[in-house]
Amino acid sequence: MSNIANQVKEECEKQLAPIHHIECIDHSDGCGSKLELIIVSDESFQGVPLLQRHRKVQKLLKDAGLGMDIIHALTIKAWTVEQWEKKKST
């Protein structure tokens, strides 16, 4: 995992605790940071629309100095535990 991926994971763990599961996968290919972020948290995402979940994650990363000027592409998968369990079983 790259340094930026580690920073993203650590910042999300700190700001969105408690987290049931988190992964930050680096898909960079030499032309900027390309990350896939999977966050599972009932406390942060239960009853929150998907767009608002993404905005919440993007804002906390931007506030931590990890905005789109640092990260070239970011795929966010922000789920509740129930949603994550359904995705795993398919």
N, C-alpha and C positions, 0 to 999 in steps of 0.2 A: 504494500500500500504506500502511496506517495505521501510526502510531507503534507501537501494540501489536503489530501483525503483524510489523513489523520487529524488535521486541524478542524475540518468540517465535522467529523465524527465527534471529536471532543467537545466542540462548541454546542452541538445539538444535544449531547448527553448532559451537558451542564444546564442548558436553557430549557430543555423540554422534559426534564426528569419528573416523574419516573418513566423510563422507557422500557417496554417489554422486549424489544429487539431493535438493533440498529446495524446497518452495514453501509459502508461507503466504498464503492468499487471504482477503481481508477481505470478508465477506458482510453486514456490519453494515447495518442499515436505520434507524438512529436510536434504537434502544431497547436499547443494549448491544452489546458486541463479539461478533460471530459470526464465527469463523474456521474455515477448512478447512486442515489441516496435512498435507502429503504429505512423508514422509521415506523415503528409500531408502538402506539401509545394511546390507551383509552383516555387518560387524563388530559392529554393535549388535543385529541382529535374527535372524541365522541360528540356527536351532534354538530360538528363544524363542517360546513360544505368544503368540497375538495379544493376549490379555488382559494378559499380562505386559508386552508392548511398550507398550500404552496406559498401563499403570500407571507404567512407567518414564518415559515422556514427561510424564505428568501430575505426577509427583513432581519431576522436574527443573524444570518450570515453576513449581510451587508454591514450591520452594526458592529460586527466583530472584525471588520476589515477583510472579509472574504466574499466580496461582491462579484459582479459579473466582469469587473476589470481584472480580476484574478482568475476566476473560473470561466473558461470559454463556453462550456455547455454543462448543464446540470439537469439530470432527470430525477425528479422527486416522486417517490412512492410513499405517501403518508397515509397510513392505514390504522384503523382500530384493530384490536386483537381479533375480533370476530371476522373482519374483512381479510386479515392476514391468514387466518386459519382456512378460510374458504379458498384463497389463492393457492395455498400450499397443497390442498387436497385435489386440485384440478390438474 
